[in-house]
C-alpha cells in the first residue's frame, strides 16, 4: 500500500520523474558503454605495444646476427680458448656486447671490465684510463681492436689500400713518415706500465 501511495504522490506532484528516471537510466547505460569502450581501447593499445616490443626484440636478434660478419676461421676454431678478455674504448665496427658474445663463442670469456684474472685487454679508440691503469697494474697484455678482429675473424679489420710509394714524390711521403712516429696504443700502454 505504501508503494502505491508513493507512486500516486510522485504521479500527482512530480510527473516529470516518470520521464526523468528512464532518461537517467539511458544516460547511465551510455556512460558505462563509453567506459567499456575506453577500457577495450586501452587493452588493445597495451597488446599492440607488447607485440611491437616482441617484434623489436626479434629484430634486435636478427641485427645482432647480421652485425657479426662471416668468419674466415675454420669451423670449430677457438682462438680465445681459455682467455679472459676485457674491452675498453670504442670499436667502429662492433659494440662491446657483440664482441663479448663473439669471444664467448670462440672459447673465451668476455667481460666489459678488467679483473685480476683477465688475460687480455682489447683497446679500442678513446680507451678508458682506469682500465689501462688496471691492465698495467695487473700486467695484462693489451692488443688493439684491429688485432682482436683479425684474431677473431681471420681477416684484417681495415683493408689497407695498396701503396703507390714508387709513384709518389718524396714530398708526399713525408706526412706518412710523421704518422709512423705516432705512438700506438700498445706503445702507450707499455709506457704507462713502466711508469707505474
Contact map, one row per residue, 1 for C-alpha under 8 A:
1111100000000000000000000000000000000000000000000000000000000000000000000000000000000000000000000000000000000000000000000000000000000000000000000000000000000000000000000000000000000000000000000000
1111110000000000000000000000000000000000000000000000000000000000000000000000000000000000000000000000000000000000000000000000000000000000000000000000000000000000000000000000000000000000000000000000
1111111000000000000000000000000000000000000000000000000000000000000000000000000000000000000000000000000000000000000000000000000000000000000000000000000000000000000000000000000000000000000000000000
1111111100000000000000000000000000000000000000000000000000000000000000000000000000000000000000000000000000000000000000000000000000000000000000000000000000000000000000000000000000000000000000000000
1111111110000000000000000000000000000000000000000000000000000000000000000000000000000000000000000000000000000000000000000000000000000000000000000000000000000000000000000000000000000000000000000000
0111111111000000000000000000000000000000000000000000000000000000000000000000000000000000000000000000000000000000000000000000000000000000000000000000000000000000000000000000000000000000000000000000
0011111111100000000000000000000000000000000000000000000000000000000000000000000000000000000000000000000000000000000000000000000000000000000000000000000000000000000000000000000000000000000000000000
0001111111110000000000000000000000000000000000000000000000000000000000000000000000000000000000000000000000000000000000000000000000000000000000000000000000000000000000000000000000000000000000000000
0000111111111100000000000000000000000000000000000000000000000000000000000000000000000000000000000000000000000000000000000000000000000000000000000000000000000000000000000000000000000000000000000000
0000011111111110100000000000000000000000000000000000000000000000000000000000000000000000000000000000000000000000000000000000000000000000000000000000000000000000000000000000000000000000000000000000
0000001111111110110000000000000000000000000000000000000000000000000000000000000000000000000000000000000000000000000000000000000000000000000000000000000000000000000000000000000000000000000000000000
0000000111111110000000000000000000000000000000000000000000000000000000000000000000000000000000000000000000000000000000000000000000000000000000000000000000000000000000000000000000000000000000000000
0000000011111110000000000000000000000000000000000000000000000000000000000000000000000000000000000000000000000000000000000000000000000000000000000000000000000000000000000000000000000000000000000000
0000000011111111100000000000000000000000000000000000000000000000000000000000000000000000000000000000000000000000000000000000000000000000000000000000000000000000000000000000000000000000000000000000
0000000001111111111000000000000000000000000000000000000000000000000000000000000000000000000000000000000000000000000000000000000000000000000000000000000000000000000000000000000000000000000000000000
0000000000000111111100000000000000000000000000000000000000000000000000000000000000000000000000000000000000000000000000000000000000000000000000000000000000000000000000000000000000000000000000000000
0000000001100111111110000000000000000000000000000000000000000000000000000000000000000000000000000000000000000000000000000000000000000000000000000000000000000000000000000000000000000000000000000000
0000000000100011111111000000000000000000000000000000000000000000000000000000000000000000000000000000000000000000000000000000000000000000000000000000000000000000000000000000000000000000000000000000
0000000000000011111111100000000000000000000000000000000000000000000000000000000000000000000000000000000000000000000000000000000000000000000000000000000000000000000000000000000000000000000000000000
0000000000000001111111110000000000000000000000000000000000000000000000000000000000000000000000000000000000000000000000000000000000000000000000000000000000000000000000000000000000000000000000000000
0000000000000000111111111000000000000000000000000000000000000000000000000000000000000000000000000000000000000000000000000000000000000000000000000000000000000000000000000000000000000000000000000000
0000000000000000011111111100000000000000000000000000000000000000000000000000000000000000000000000000000000000000000000000000000000000000000000000000000000000000000000000000000000000000000000000000
0000000000000000001111111110000000000000000000000000000000000000000000000000000000000000000000000000000000000000000000000000000000000000000000000000000000000000000000000000000000000000000000000000
0000000000000000000111111111000000000000000000000000000000000000000000000000000000000000000000000000000000000000000000000000000000000000000000000000000000000000000000000000000000000000000000000000
0000000000000000000011111111100000000000000000000000000000000000000000000000000000000000000000000000000000000000000000000000000000000000000000000000000000000000000000000000000000000000000000000000
0000000000000000000001111111110000000000000000000000000000000000000000000000000000000000000000000000000000000000000000000000000000000000000000000000000000000000000000000000000000000000000000000000
0000000000000000000000111111111000000000000000000000000000000000000000000000000000000000000000000000000000000000000000000000000000000000000000000000000000000000000000000000000000000000000000000000
0000000000000000000000011111111100000000000000000000000000000000000000000000000000000000000000000000000000000000000000000000000000000000000000000000000000000000000000000000000000000000000000000000
0000000000000000000000001111111110000000000000000000000000000000000000000000000000000000000000000000000000000000000000000000000000000000000000000000000000000000000000000000000000000000000000000000
0000000000000000000000000111111111000000000000000000000000000000000000000000000000000000000000000000000000000000000000000000000000000000000000000000000000000000000000000000000000000000000000000000
0000000000000000000000000011111111100000000000000000000000000000000000000000000000000000000000000000000000000000000000000000000000000000000000000000000000000000000000000000000000000000000000000000
0000000000000000000000000001111111110000000000000000000000000000000000000000000000000000000000000000000000000000000000000000000000000000000000000000000000000000000000000000000000000000000000000000
0000000000000000000000000000111111111000000000000000000000000000000000000000000000000000000000000000000000000000000000000000000000000000000000000000000000000000000000000000000000000000000000000000
0000000000000000000000000000011111111100000000000000000000000000000000000000000000000000000000000000000000000000000000000000000000000000000000000000000000000000000000000000000000000000000000000000
0000000000000000000000000000001111111110000000000000000000000000000000000000000000000000000000000000000000000000000000000000000000000000000000000000000000000000000000000000000000000000000000000000
0000000000000000000000000000000111111111000000000000000000000000000000000000000000000000000000000000000000000000000000000000000000000000000000000000000000000000000000000000000000000000000000000000
0000000000000000000000000000000011111111100000000000000000000000000000000000000000000000000000000000000000000000000000000000000000000000000000000000000000000000000000000000000000000000000000000000
0000000000000000000000000000000001111111110000000000000000000000000000000000000000000000000000000000000000000000000000000000000000000000000000000000000000000000000000000000000000000000000000000000
0000000000000000000000000000000000111111111000000000000000000000000000000000000000000000000000000000000000000000000000000000000000000000000000000000000000000000000000000000000000000000000000000000
0000000000000000000000000000000000011111111100000000000000000000000000000000000000000000000000000000000000000000000000000000000000000000000000000000000000000000000000000000000000000000000000000000
0000000000000000000000000000000000001111111110000000000000000000000000000000000000000000000000000000000000000000000000000000000000000000000000000000000000000000000000000000000000000000000000000000
0000000000000000000000000000000000000111111111000000000000000000000000000000000000000000000000000000000000000000000000000000000000000000000000000000000000000000000000000000000000000000000000000000
0000000000000000000000000000000000000011111111100000000000000000000000000000000000000000000000000000000000000000000000000000000000000000000000000000000000000000000000000000000000000000000000000000
0000000000000000000000000000000000000001111111110000000000000000000000000000000000000000000000000000000000000000000000000000000000000000000000000000000000000000000000000000000000000000000000000000
0000000000000000000000000000000000000000111111111000000000000000000000000000000000000000000000000000000000000000000000000000000000000000000000000000000000000000000000000000000000000000000000000000
0000000000000000000000000000000000000000011111111100000000000000000000000000000000000000000000000000000000000000000000000000000000000000000000000000000000000000000000000000000000000000000000000000
0000000000000000000000000000000000000000001111111110000000000000000000000000000000000000000000000000000000000000000000000000000000000000000000000000000000000000000000000000000000000000000000000000
0000000000000000000000000000000000000000000111111111000000000000000000000000000000000000000000000000000000000000000000000000000000000000000000000000000000000000000000000000000000000000000000000000
0000000000000000000000000000000000000000000011111111100000000000000000000000000000000000000000000000000000000000000000000000000000000000000000000000000000000000000000000000000000000000000000000000
0000000000000000000000000000000000000000000001111111110000000000000000000000000000000000000000000000000000000000000000000000000000000000000000000000000000000000000000000000000000000000000000000000
0000000000000000000000000000000000000000000000111111111000000000000000000000000000000000000000000000000000000000000000000000000000000000000000000000000000000000000000000000000000000000000000000000
0000000000000000000000000000000000000000000000011111111100000000000000000000000000000000000000000000000000000000000000000000000000000000000000000000000000000000000000000000000000000000000000000000
0000000000000000000000000000000000000000000000001111111110000000000000000000000000000000000000000000000000000000000000000000000000000000000000000000000000000000000000000000000000000000000000000000
0000000000000000000000000000000000000000000000000111111111000000000000000000000000000000000000000000000000000000000000000000000000000000000000000000000000000000000000000000000000000000000000000000
0000000000000000000000000000000000000000000000000011111111100000000000000000000000000000000000000000000000000000000000000000000000000000000000000000000000000000000000000000000000000000000000000000
0000000000000000000000000000000000000000000000000001111111110000000000000000000000000000000000000000000000000000000000000000000000000000000000000000000000000000000000000000000000000000000000000000
0000000000000000000000000000000000000000000000000000111111111000000000000000000000000000000000000000000000000000000000000000000000000000000000000000000000000000000000000000000000000000000000000000
0000000000000000000000000000000000000000000000000000011111111100000000000000000000000000000000000000000000000000000000000000000000000000000000000000000000000000000000000000000000000000000000000000
0000000000000000000000000000000000000000000000000000001111111110000000000000000000000000000000000000000000000000000000000000000000000000000000000000000000000000000000000000000000000000000000000000
0000000000000000000000000000000000000000000000000000000111111111000000000000000000000000000000000000000000000000000000000000000000000000000000000000000000000000000000000000000000000000000000000000
0000000000000000000000000000000000000000000000000000000011111111100000000000000000000000000000000000000000000000000000000000000000000000000000000000000000000000000000000000000000000000000000000000
0000000000000000000000000000000000000000000000000000000001111111110000000000000000000000000000000000000000000000000000000000000000000000000000000000000000000000000000000000000000000000000000000000
0000000000000000000000000000000000000000000000000000000000111111111000000000000000000000000000000000000000000000000000000000000000000000000000000000000000000000000000000000000000000000000000000000
0000000000000000000000000000000000000000000000000000000000011111111100000000000000000000000000000100000000000000000000000000000000000000000000000000000000000000000000000000000000000000000000000000
0000000000000000000000000000000000000000000000000000000000001111111100000000000000000000000000000000000000000000000000000000000000000000000000000000000000000000000000000000000000000000000000000000
0000000000000000000000000000000000000000000000000000000000000111111110000000000000000000000000000000000000000000000000000000000000000000000000000000000000000000000000000000000000000000000000000000
0000000000000000000000000000000000000000000000000000000000000011111110000000000000000000000001000100000000000000000000000000000000000000000000000000000000000000000000000000000000000000000000000000
0000000000000000000000000000000000000000000000000000000000000001111111000000000000000000000001000100010000000000000000000000000000000000000000000000000000000000000000000000000000000000000000000000
0000000000000000000000000000000000000000000000000000000000000000011111100000000000000000000000000000000000000000000000000000000000000000000000000000000010000000000000000000000000000000000000000000
0000000000000000000000000000000000000000000000000000000000000000000111110000000000000000000000000000000000000000000000000000000000000000000000000000000010000000000000000000000000000000000000000000
0000000000000000000000000000000000000000000000000000000000000000000011111100000000000000000000000000000000000000000000000000000000000000000000000000000111000000000000000000000000000000000000000000
0000000000000000000000000000000000000000000000000000000000000000000001111100000000000000000000000000000000000000000000000000000000000000000000000000000011100000000000000000000000000000000000000000
0000000000000000000000000000000000000000000000000000000000000000000000111110100000000000000000000000000000000000000000000000000000000000000000000000000111000000000000000000000000000000000000000000
0000000000000000000000000000000000000000000000000000000000000000000000111111100000000000000000000000000000000000000000000000000000000000000000000000000000000000000000000000000000000000000000000000
0000000000000000000000000000000000000000000000000000000000000000000000001111100000000000000000000000000000000000000000000000000000000000000000000000000000000000000000000000000000000000000000000000
0000000000000000000000000000000000000000000000000000000000000000000000000111110000000000000000000000000000000000000000000000000000000000000000000000000000000000000000000000000000000000000000000000
0000000000000000000000000000000000000000000000000000000000000000000000001111111000000000000000000000000001000000000000000000000000000000000000000000000000000000000000000000000000000000000000000000
0000000000000000000000000000000000000000000000000000000000000000000000000001111110000000000000000000000011110000000000000000000000000000000000000000000000000000000000000000000000000000000000000000
0000000000000000000000000000000000000000000000000000000000000000000000000000111110000000000000000000000001100000000000000000000000000000000000000000001100000000000000000000000000000000000000000000
0000000000000000000000000000000000000000000000000000000000000000000000000000011111100000000000000000001001110000000000000000000000000000000000000000000100000000000000000000000000000000000000000000
0000000000000000000000000000000000000000000000000000000000000000000000000000011111100000000000000000000001110000000000000000000000000000000000000000000000000000000000000000000000000000000000000000
0000000000000000000000000000000000000000000000000000000000000000000000000000000111110000000000000000000000111000000000000000000000000000000000000000000000000000000000000000000000000000000000000000
0000000000000000000000000000000000000000000000000000000000000000000000000000000111111000000000000000000000111000000001110000000000000000000000000000000000000000000000000000000000000000000000000000
0000000000000000000000000000000000000000000000000000000000000000000000000000000001111100000000000000000000011110000011110000000000000000000000000000000000000000000000000000000000000000000000000000
0000000000000000000000000000000000000000000000000000000000000000000000000000000000111110000000000000001000011110000001111100000000000000000000000000000000000000000000000000000000000000000000000000
0000000000000000000000000000000000000000000000000000000000000000000000000000000000011111000000000000000000000111110001011100000000000000000000000000000000000000000000000000000000000000000000000000
0000000000000000000000000000000000000000000000000000000000000000000000000000000000001111100000010000000000000011110000001111000000000000000000000000000000000000000000000000000000000000000000000000
0000000000000000000000000000000000000000000000000000000000000000000000000000000000000111110000000000000000000001100000001111001100100000000000000000000000000000000000000000000000000000000000000000
0000000000000000000000000000000000000000000000000000000000000000000000000000000000000011111000000000000000000000000000000011111100000000000000000000000000000000000000000000000000000000000000000000
0000000000000000000000000000000000000000000000000000000000000000000000000000000000000001111100110000000000000000000000000001111000000000000000000000000000000000000000000000000000000000000000000000
0000000000000000000000000000000000000000000000000000000000000000000000000000000000000000111111110000000000000000000000000001100000000000000000001000000000000000000000000000000000000000000000000000
0000000000000000000000000000000000000000000000000000000000000000000000000000000000000000011111100000000000000000000000000000000000000000000000000000000000000000000000000000000000000000000000000000
0000000000000000000000000000000000000000000000000000000000000000000000000000000000000000001111100000000000000000000000000000000000000000000000000000000000000000000000000000000000000000000000000000
0000000000000000000000000000000000000000000000000000000000000000001100000000000000000000001111110110000000000000000000000000000000000000000000000000000000000000000000000000000000000000000000000000
0000000000000000000000000000000000000000000000000000000000000000000000000000000000000000011111111110000000000000000000000000000000000000000000000000000000000000000000000000000000000000000000000000
0000000000000000000000000000000000000000000000000000000000000000000000000000000000000010011001111111000000000001000000000000000000000000000000000000000000000000000000000000000000000000000000000000
0000000000000000000000000000000000000000000000000000000000000000000000000000000000000000000000111111100000000000000000000000000000000000000000000000000000000000000000000000000000000000000000000000
0000000000000000000000000000000000000000000000000000000000000001001100000000000000000000000001111111110000000000000000000000000000000000000000000000000000000000000000000000000000000000000000000000
0000000000000000000000000000000000000000000000000000000000000000000000000000000000000000000001111111111000000100000000000000000000000000000000000000000000000000000000000000000000000000000000000000
0000000000000000000000000000000000000000000000000000000000000000000000000000000000000000000000011111111100001111000000000000000000000000000000000000000000000000000000000000000000000000000000000000
0000000000000000000000000000000000000000000000000000000000000000000000000000000000000000000000001111111110000100000000000000000000000000000000000000000000000000000000000000000000000000000000000000
0000000000000000000000000000000000000000000000000000000000000000000100000000000000000000000000000111111111000000000000000000000000000000000000000000000100000000000000000000000000000000000000000000
0000000000000000000000000000000000000000000000000000000000000000000000000000000100001000000000000011111111111100000000000000000000000000000000000000000100000000000000000000000000000000000000000000
0000000000000000000000000000000000000000000000000000000000000000000000000000000000000000000000000001111111111100000000000000000000000000000000000000000000000000000000000000000000000000000000000000
0000000000000000000000000000000000000000000000000000000000000000000000000000010000000000000000000000111111110000000000000000000000000000000000000000000000000000000000000000000000000000000000000000
0000000000000000000000000000000000000000000000000000000000000000000000000000111110000000000000000000011111110000000000000000000000000000000000000000000100000000000000000000000000000000000000000000
0000000000000000000000000000000000000000000000000000000000000000000000000000011111100000000000000000001111111000000000000000000000000000000000000000000000000000000000000000000000000000000000000000
0000000000000000000000000000000000000000000000000000000000000000000000000000010111111000000000000000001111111100000000000000000000000000000000000000000000000000000000000000000000000000000000000000
0000000000000000000000000000000000000000000000000000000000000000000000000000000001111000000000000001001100111110000000000000000000000000000000000000000000000000000000000000000000000000000000000000
0000000000000000000000000000000000000000000000000000000000000000000000000000000000011100000000000011101100011111000000000000000000000000000000000000000000000000000000000000000000000000000000000000
0000000000000000000000000000000000000000000000000000000000000000000000000000000000011110000000000001000000001111110000000000000000000000000000000000000000000000000000000000000000000000000000000000
0000000000000000000000000000000000000000000000000000000000000000000000000000000000000111000000010001000000000111110000000000000000000000000000000000000000000000000000000000000000000000000000000000
0000000000000000000000000000000000000000000000000000000000000000000000000000000000000111000000000000000000000011111000000000000000100000000000000000000000000000000000000000000000000000000000000000
0000000000000000000000000000000000000000000000000000000000000000000000000000000000000110000000000000000000000011111101001000000000100110000000000000000000000000000000000000000000000000000000000000
0000000000000000000000000000000000000000000000000000000000000000000000000000000000000000000000000000000000000000111111000000000000000100000000000000000000000000000000000000000000000000000000000000
0000000000000000000000000000000000000000000000000000000000000000000000000000000000000000000000000000000000000000011111000000000000000000010000000000000000000000000000000000000000000000000000000000
0000000000000000000000000000000000000000000000000000000000000000000000000000000000010000000000000000000000000000001111100000000000000000000000000000000000000000000000000000000000000000000000000000
0000000000000000000000000000000000000000000000000000000000000000000000000000000000111100000000000000000000000000011111111000000000000000000100000000000000000000000000000000000000000000000000000000
0000000000000000000000000000000000000000000000000000000000000000000000000000000000111000000000000000000000000000000011111000000000000000000110000000000000000000000000000000000000000000000000000000
0000000000000000000000000000000000000000000000000000000000000000000000000000000000111100000000000000000000000000000001111100000000000000000111100000000000000000000000000000000000000000000000000000
0000000000000000000000000000000000000000000000000000000000000000000000000000000000001111000000000000000000000000010001111110000000000010000111100000000000000000000000000000000000000000000000000000
0000000000000000000000000000000000000000000000000000000000000000000000000000000000001111000000000000000000000000000000011111000000000000000001111001000000000000000000000000000000000000000000000000
0000000000000000000000000000000000000000000000000000000000000000000000000000000000000011100000000000000000000000000000001111101000000000000001111000000000000000000000000000000000000000100000000000
0000000000000000000000000000000000000000000000000000000000000000000000000000000000000011111000000000000000000000000000000111111000000000000000011000000000000000000000000000000000000000000000000000
0000000000000000000000000000000000000000000000000000000000000000000000000000000000000000111000000000000000000000000000000011111000000000000000000000000000000000000000000000000000000000000000000000
0000000000000000000000000000000000000000000000000000000000000000000000000000000000000000110000000000000000000000000000000001111100000000000000000000000000000000000000000000000000000000000000000000
0000000000000000000000000000000000000000000000000000000000000000000000000000000000000001110000000000000000000000000000000011111110110000000000000000000000000000000000000000000000000000000000000000
0000000000000000000000000000000000000000000000000000000000000000000000000000000000000001100000000000000000000000000000000000011111110000000000000000000000000000000000000000000000000000000000000000
0000000000000000000000000000000000000000000000000000000000000000000000000000000000000000000000000000000000000000000000000000001111111000000000000000000000000000000000000000000000000000000000000000
0000000000000000000000000000000000000000000000000000000000000000000000000000000000000000000000000000000000000000000000000000000111111100000000000000000000000000000000000000000000000000000000000000
0000000000000000000000000000000000000000000000000000000000000000000000000000000000000001000000000000000000000000110000000000001111111110000000000000000000000000000000000000000000000000000000000000
0000000000000000000000000000000000000000000000000000000000000000000000000000000000000000000000000000000000000000000000000000001111111111000000000000000000000000000000000000000000000000000010000000
0000000000000000000000000000000000000000000000000000000000000000000000000000000000000000000000000000000000000000000000000000000011111111100000000000000000000000000000000000000000000000000000011000
0000000000000000000000000000000000000000000000000000000000000000000000000000000000000000000000000000000000000000011000000000000001111111110000000000000000000000000000000000000000000000000000000000
0000000000000000000000000000000000000000000000000000000000000000000000000000000000000000000000000000000000000000010000001000000000111111111111000000000000000000000000000000000000000000000000000000
0000000000000000000000000000000000000000000000000000000000000000000000000000000000000000000000000000000000000000000000000000000000011111111100000000000000000000000000000000000000000000000011011001
0000000000000000000000000000000000000000000000000000000000000000000000000000000000000000000000000000000000000000000000000000000000001111111100000000000000000000000000000000000000000000000000001001
0000000000000000000000000000000000000000000000000000000000000000000000000000000000000000000000000000000000000000000100000000000000000111111100000000000000000000000000000000000000000000000000000000
0000000000000000000000000000000000000000000000000000000000000000000000000000000000000000000000000000000000000000000000000000000000000011111110000000000000000000000000000000000000000000000000001000
0000000000000000000000000000000000000000000000000000000000000000000000000000000000000000000000000000000000000000000001111000000000000011111111000000000000000000000000000000000000000000000000000000
0000000000000000000000000000000000000000000000000000000000000000000000000000000000000000000000000000000000000000000000111000000000000010001111100000000000000000000000000000000000000000000000000000
0000000000000000000000000000000000000000000000000000000000000000000000000000000000000000000000000000000000000000000000011110000000000010000111110000000000000000000000000000000000000000010010000000
0000000000000000000000000000000000000000000000000000000000000000000000000000000000000000000000000000000000000000000000011110000000000000000011111011000000000000000000000000000000000000010000000000
0000000000000000000000000000000000000000000000000000000000000000000000000000000000000000000000000000000000000000000000000111000000000000000001111111000000000000000000000000000000000000110000000000
0000000000000000000000000000000000000000000000000000000000000000000000000000000000000000001000000000000000000000000000000111000000000000000000111111100000000000000000000000000000000000000000000000
0000000000000000000000000000000000000000000000000000000000000000000000000000000000000000000000000000000000000000000000000000000000000000000000011111110000011100000000000000000000000000000000000000
0000000000000000000000000000000000000000000000000000000000000000000000000000000000000000000000000000000000000000000000000000000000000000000000111111111000011000000000000000000000000000000000000000
0000000000000000000000000000000000000000000000000000000000000000000000000000000000000000000000000000000000000000000000000100000000000000000000111111111100000000000000000000000000000000000000000000
0000000000000000000000000000000000000000000000000000000000000000000000000000000000000000000000000000000000000000000000000000000000000000000000001111111111111000000000000000000000000000000000000000
0000000000000000000000000000000000000000000000000000000000000000000000000000000000000000000000000000000000000000000000000000000000000000000000000111111111111000000000000000000000000000000000000000
0000000000000000000000000000000000000000000000000000000000000000000000000000001000000000000000000000000000000000000000000000000000000000000000000011111111100000000000000000000000000000000000000000
0000000000000000000000000000000000000000000000000000000000000000000000101000001100000000000000000000011001000000000000000000000000000000000000000001111111000000000000000000000000000000000000000000
0000000000000000000000000000000000000000000000000000000000000000000011111000000000000000000000000000000000000000000000000000000000000000000000000000111111100000000000000000000000000000000000000000
0000000000000000000000000000000000000000000000000000000000000000000000111000000000000000000000000000000000000000000000000000000000000000000000000000111111110000000000000000000000000000000000000000
0000000000000000000000000000000000000000000000000000000000000000000000010000000000000000000000000000000000000000000000000000000000000000000000000000111011111000000000000000000000000000000000000000
0000000000000000000000000000000000000000000000000000000000000000000000000000000000000000000000000000000000000000000000000000000000000000000000000110110001111110000000000000000000000000000000000000
0000000000000000000000000000000000000000000000000000000000000000000000000000000000000000000000000000000000000000000000000000000000000000000000000110110000111110000000000000000000000000000000000000
0000000000000000000000000000000000000000000000000000000000000000000000000000000000000000000000000000000000000000000000000000000000000000000000000100000000011111000000000000000000000000000000000000
0000000000000000000000000000000000000000000000000000000000000000000000000000000000000000000000000000000000000000000000000000000000000000000000000000000000011111100000000000000000000000000000000000
0000000000000000000000000000000000000000000000000000000000000000000000000000000000000000000000000000000000000000000000000000000000000000000000000000000000000111110000000000000000000000000000000000
0000000000000000000000000000000000000000000000000000000000000000000000000000000000000000000000000000000000000000000000000000000000000000000000000000000000000011111000000000000000000000000000000000
0000000000000000000000000000000000000000000000000000000000000000000000000000000000000000000000000000000000000000000000000000000000000000000000000000000000000001111100000000000000000000000000000000
0000000000000000000000000000000000000000000000000000000000000000000000000000000000000000000000000000000000000000000000000000000000000000000000000000000000000000111110000000000000000000000000000000
0000000000000000000000000000000000000000000000000000000000000000000000000000000000000000000000000000000000000000000000000000000000000000000000000000000000000000011111110000000000000000000000000000
0000000000000000000000000000000000000000000000000000000000000000000000000000000000000000000000000000000000000000000000000000000000000000000000000000000000000000001111110000100000000000000000000000
0000000000000000000000000000000000000000000000000000000000000000000000000000000000000000000000000000000000000000000000000000000000000000000000000000000000000000000111111000000000000000000000000000
0000000000000000000000000000000000000000000000000000000000000000000000000000000000000000000000000000000000000000000000000000000000000000000000000000000000000000000111111000000000000000000000000000
0000000000000000000000000000000000000000000000000000000000000000000000000000000000000000000000000000000000000000000000000000000000000000000000000000000000000000000111111101100000000000000000000000
0000000000000000000000000000000000000000000000000000000000000000000000000000000000000000000000000000000000000000000000000000000000000000000000000000000000000000000001111111100000000000000000000000
0000000000000000000000000000000000000000000000000000000000000000000000000000000000000000000000000000000000000000000000000000000000000000000000000000000000000000000000011111110000000000000000000000
0000000000000000000000000000000000000000000000000000000000000000000000000000000000000000000000000000000000000000000000000000000000000000000000000000000000000000000000001111110000000000000000000000
0000000000000000000000000000000000000000000000000000000000000000000000000000000000000000000000000000000000000000000000000000000000000000000000000000000000000000000000011111111100000000000000000000
0000000000000000000000000000000000000000000000000000000000000000000000000000000000000000000000000000000000000000000000000000000000000000000000000000000000000000000010011111111110000000000000000000
0000000000000000000000000000000000000000000000000000000000000000000000000000000000000000000000000000000000000000000000000000000000000000000000000000000000000000000000000111111111000000000000000000
0000000000000000000000000000000000000000000000000000000000000000000000000000000000000000000000000000000000000000000000000000000000000000000000000000000000000000000000000001111111100000000000000000
0000000000000000000000000000000000000000000000000000000000000000000000000000000000000000000000000000000000000000000000000000000000000000000000000000000000000000000000000001111111110000000000000000
0000000000000000000000000000000000000000000000000000000000000000000000000000000000000000000000000000000000000000000000000000000000000000000000000000000000000000000000000000111111111000000000000000
0000000000000000000000000000000000000000000000000000000000000000000000000000000000000000000000000000000000000000000000000000000000000000000000000000000000000000000000000000011111111100000000000000
0000000000000000000000000000000000000000000000000000000000000000000000000000000000000000000000000000000000000000000000000000000000000000000000000000000000000000000000000000001111111100000000000000
0000000000000000000000000000000000000000000000000000000000000000000000000000000000000000000000000000000000000000000000000000000000000000000000000000000000000000000000000000000111111110000000000000
0000000000000000000000000000000000000000000000000000000000000000000000000000000000000000000000000000000000000000000000000000000000000000000000000000000000000000000000000000000011111110000000000000
0000000000000000000000000000000000000000000000000000000000000000000000000000000000000000000000000000000000000000000000000000000000000000000000000000000000000000000000000000000001111111000000000000
0000000000000000000000000000000000000000000000000000000000000000000000000000000000000000000000000000000000000000000000000000000000000000000000000000000000000000000000000000000000011111101100000000
0000000000000000000000000000000000000000000000000000000000000000000000000000000000000000000000000000000000000000000000000000000000000000000000000000000000000000000000000000000000000111111100000000
0000000000000000000000000000000000000000000000000000000000000000000000000000000000000000000000000000000000000000000000000010000000000000000000010000000000000000000000000000000000000011111110000000
0000000000000000000000000000000000000000000000000000000000000000000000000000000000000000000000000000000000000000000000000000000000000000000001110000000000000000000000000000000000000001111111000000
0000000000000000000000000000000000000000000000000000000000000000000000000000000000000000000000000000000000000000000000000000000000000000000000000000000000000000000000000000000000000011111111100000
0000000000000000000000000000000000000000000000000000000000000000000000000000000000000000000000000000000000000000000000000000000000000000000000000000000000000000000000000000000000000011111111110000
0000000000000000000000000000000000000000000000000000000000000000000000000000000000000000000000000000000000000000000000000000000000010001000001000000000000000000000000000000000000000000111111111000
0000000000000000000000000000000000000000000000000000000000000000000000000000000000000000000000000000000000000000000000000000000000000001000000000000000000000000000000000000000000000000011111111100
0000000000000000000000000000000000000000000000000000000000000000000000000000000000000000000000000000000000000000000000000000000000000000000000000000000000000000000000000000000000000000001111111110
0000000000000000000000000000000000000000000000000000000000000000000000000000000000000000000000000000000000000000000000000000000000001001000000000000000000000000000000000000000000000000000111111111
0000000000000000000000000000000000000000000000000000000000000000000000000000000000000000000000000000000000000000000000000000000000001001101000000000000000000000000000000000000000000000000011111111
0000000000000000000000000000000000000000000000000000000000000000000000000000000000000000000000000000000000000000000000000000000000000000000000000000000000000000000000000000000000000000000001111111
0000000000000000000000000000000000000000000000000000000000000000000000000000000000000000000000000000000000000000000000000000000000000000000000000000000000000000000000000000000000000000000000111111
0000000000000000000000000000000000000000000000000000000000000000000000000000000000000000000000000000000000000000000000000000000000000001100000000000000000000000000000000000000000000000000000011111
